[in-house]
Amino acid sequence: MIMRHVRGKTVWVDLECPTEDEITSVMQEFDIDERVHEEISTPTPYPLSIAFPGYSYLILHFPVMGSEDGTHSQEIDFIVGKQFLITTRYESVESLHNLHKILEAEELLGLPEKSLKTAGMVERVLGRLYASISGDIEQAGKRLERIERDIFSGKEQQTVRTISDSGRILLRFETSLARHEEPLADFLAALSTPVFFGSAFEEYAARIEARRIHAASLVSSYRAVAGELRVTNDSLLSASQNQVTKTLTVMAFTALPLTLIASVFGMNTEVMPFVDSEHGFWIILGLMVGVSLALVVYFRVRKWL
């Protein structure tokens, strides 16, 4: 599917899940090199930036929340010339879909054409994509807040998996954004040369890079939070297990003298205190209860219970 916005001399062509014929027609229209055509035709597993005479080519992978394993990457290819922007993607990208709706509304309202100069459009598209990443990261941050509440409400065991899932999602976001740094810098530097937009583009480039850095900083902050929550949760689990172990140890130690008393008075001897007494059973039972109570008091005084 091809979506196109034209204002004055600026053209944005967005290819979503394009057919080979659609790719060929666009590549011929803008005189794009055959090597770029081959790259666009199939997904590329790594980011890439190449400057050609008259245009610059960029491949980035943007992490998205919502798949079964927490995240997946959406590849977007950018081809930027002085008067055109071409984007290619292999699935629907919500942030770009929303941007199309906004541009259509602006066109219906007859807003000034200067808002769609190529340099500004590049910033607008990349800014939307990085803003979407920041939004997903904020959602991960809210999830961490829920995890923190669960940890301190006695759900340490249930949160082990959710902490792991959140940490894995944030790691994938961090990895993807880190891989953007070098190719994006090369791409923006190429567009800032006199061959393309010159020094006037540096302001746009700074805003785009600021968006990426902001998203990367959010990921780094929330990864640190996830790490602290993991440590806290592990500490609470250990404390809970230690408490159980201590309780069982105290119970076993309390039962030991009772077992000893029962064994002593169960010996088959001719002379045994209280055995021949009319109230011998109750005396021995009272002795056992007294010893148990004394041990419990002792354990409480020592704060072992």
N, C-alpha and C positions, 0 to 999 in steps of 0.2 A: 504494500500500500504506500502511495506517495502523497505526502501532505506538503503544500507549498504556500508560502507567504511572500508577497511582493509589495514593496513600498518604494517608490522612486527607483533608484538603481540597485537597491539591496534585495537579494533573494535568499530565502531560507528554504531548503528542500530537506524534508525529513522522510527517510525511508524506514518503514516498519515492516519487518519480515518480508523484504522485497524478493520478487522473482528475479531470475536471471535477466529477463527482458527489461524489467524496470531498472535494474542496476546498469545494464548496457546503455539504455537510453539516457540516463542521467550522466554517466561517465562521458558519453559522446557530446552531450550538450555543453558540458563545462570543460571538455578537452582534458580529462584526467588520465594520468599514466596507467598503462595496462597492469603494472605491478600493484597499484592501489586497487584496481578492479579485482585482482586475484585475492588480495587481503580481505576486501569487503565481502566477497562471495562466501567465505567460510569463517567461522569464529577463530579468533587468535587468542591463545592462552596466556599471553603476556602483554603488558603495556608497551607502547611503541610511539616514537615521534620521529617523523622524517620531513625535512623541508625540501620541497620541489620548487623549481622556477615558477613563480606565479601563485603558488598555494602551499599550505602546510598541512601535513597529515598527522593525526593523533588517534591512538587507541587507548581507551581507559576502561577499567572494569569497576563498576560501582556496586558495593554490597547492598543487599536489600533484605529486610526482615520478612519472615513469614513462611519460609519453606519448612519442610518436615524436620530438617536438622538445624533449624534456627536461622540460617542465612543462605543466600546464594548470590552469585555475581551476575550483573547484567553488563554485557559488553556494549559500548557505544563508540562508533568511529566518527571522527570529526575531520572534515576537509574544509579549510578556510582559505578563501581568496580575498582580494580587495573588495569585491562586490557580491560575494556569495558565501553562504555557509551550507554545507551538506552534512547531515547526521544520518547514520545508519545504525539500526539496532535489530535484534533478533527476537524481541518480545516487547510487549507493551510496557512502557515506563510511565508510571503515574505522574511524576513531576513534569515530564514533557507533554503528556496529554493535557494536564491542567494549563500549561503555558500556551498550548494551541488554542484552548478555549478563551484564554485572556486576549490573545492576539486577534482572534475572530471578533471578540466583542469590541476591541479597539478599532478594528477596521469598520465595523458597523457604525460605530460612533464617529468615525471620520477624524480620529486623533492625528496629530501632526506626524508626517512621515519621518522626521528627524529622529523619532524614538526608535526607529528600526535601522539605523546605520549598522554596518556589518560588525564593527568593533563592539558596539553596544549590544548587539544580538549575541555575540560570542559570550560576553560577560553575563548576559541574561540567562542563557541556556546553562552554562556551567554553574552559575550562581544558584539556579533552581536545583540542579542535581546535588550540589553540596549542601544546600539547605535541607533537602530531603533526607540526606544522610544524617545531618544534625538532628532532625526530627526523630528519626529511628533511634538514634543514640539516647535522646531524652526519654523515649519510651523504655529503653533498657534501664535507664536510671530510675524511673518510677517502679520498675520491676524490682530493682535492688532495694528500694524503700519498703516494698511489701515483704521482701525476704527478711529485712532487718526486723520488722514487726513480728514476723513468724518466729524468728530465732529467739526473741526475748519473751515469747508467749508459750514457750515449752515445746516448740515443733522443730527441735534441732535435727532430728533424724530425717524428717520430711524435706528439709531445706537443703540437704546435702546435694541432691540431684539438681535442684533449681539453681543453686550457686554455680555448680559445674556448667550447666547449660548457659547461664548468663556470661560466665567467664569465657566460654568458647566463642560465643557470639561476638563479644567485645574484642577478642583476639583477632577474629577474622576481619572485623572492621578496621582494626589498627593495622593489620598487615596490608589490606587493600589500599588504605590511605597512604601508607609509607611507600608503597610501590608507585603511587601517583607522582611522588615528589620530583624525581628526576625527569621523566618524560614531559610532565606538565611544565616544568621550568624551561626545558628546551623549546617547547611549543610556544610558550608566551614570549620567550626571548626572540624567537624567529619572527613572530608577529610584530615585535617592537622595532624591527629593522626598517630602514627606508624603503626596502623592496615591498613591504606590506603597509603597515599603518604608521610607522615611524615612532618617535618619542611620545606622540599623543596617546599611543596605546598603553604606555606604562601605567597610567592611572587605572585603566581597566584591569591590567595584569595584576596590579597590587591588590585590587578588590577581590579578584578571583583567588589569588594565593591566600588572602586573608580568610576567605571562606573555607579553604581546605585546611588551613592551620587551625581555625576555630573548631572544625569537626574533629581533627586529630587530637586537639587538646581535650575536648569532651571525652573522647574514647580513653585517653590516657588517665583522666581523672576518675572515670567510672571503673576502669580496670583496677585502679588503686583501691577504690571503695570495695569492689568485689573481692580483692585479695584480703582486705581487712575483715570483711564479713566471713570469709572462709576461715581465717585464723580464729576469729571469735567463736564461730560455730564449732570448730574443732575443740577449742578450749572448753566450751560448755558441754560437748559430748564427753570429753575426757572427765570433766568434773562429775557429770551424771554417772558415768560408769564407775568412777572411784567411789562415789557415794553408795552405789549398789554393792560394790565389792566390800566396802567397809561395813555395811549393814549385815551382809552375809557372814563376814568374819566375826562380828560381835555376837550374832546369833549362834554361830558354832561354838564360840568361846563360852557363851552363857550355858549352852547345853552340856559342855564338858564336865563341870562339877556335878551336874544332875546325873549324868551317866555314871560318874564315879561313885556317887552316893548309892545309886540303885544297885550297882555292881557289888559294892561292899556289903550291903545288907542282904544281898542275894546269895552270899557265900554259904555253903553248907557246913557250918561249924556248930559245936555244942553250946558255946557261949557267945551270945550276940546281944548287945544292948538294945532295949526296947522291943525286941522280937517277941518275947513272952509277955510283954505288958499288954494290958487290956486295950490301951489306946496307942499301941506301938505303931500301927499303920498311920494314924493321924499325926503322930509325933514326927515320923520319918518324912511324911508328905509336907508337914509344916517346915521341917528343916530344909527341904529342897526348895520350897517357895521362898523361904527367907534368904537362902543363898542367891537365888535368882534375882530377887528384889535388890539385894545388896550390890550385886554386879551391875544391874541396870542403873542404880543410883551412882555408882562409881563411874560408869561410862558417861553418864550425863554430866557429872561434875568435871570430867576431863574433856567434855564436849566432843566425844566420839560418836554420840548419837544426836 
